[in-house]
Amino acid sequence: MQEELCELQNLLYAESQHAILVILQGMDASGKDGAIRQVFGPVNPMGITVKPFKAPTAGELSHDFLWRIHKAAPAKGMIQVFNRSI
């Protein structure tokens, strides 16, 4: 399946019409980082980014709830993983 994922990532990037957002949420030490490495390790690192979301800072709290989410949304042709701790 990892080879197929790499091929699909190439198509996603080449077409640049869609983006993929993967959201992983769990307690600290729940295995989110290991899952990201296992699933997305073989894909091209230029086409994927991982954004950790911890407790919001004071500056982030001064904006609406989705402000920091919109800033980290993936561009077309890219894969973005939100690593959210609860």
Secondary structure, DSSP 8 states (H G I E B T S, - for coil): -HHHHHHHHHHHHHH-S--EEEEEEE-TTSSHHHHHHHHHTTS-GGGEEEEEE-S--HHHHTS-TTHHHHHT---TT-EEEEEEE-
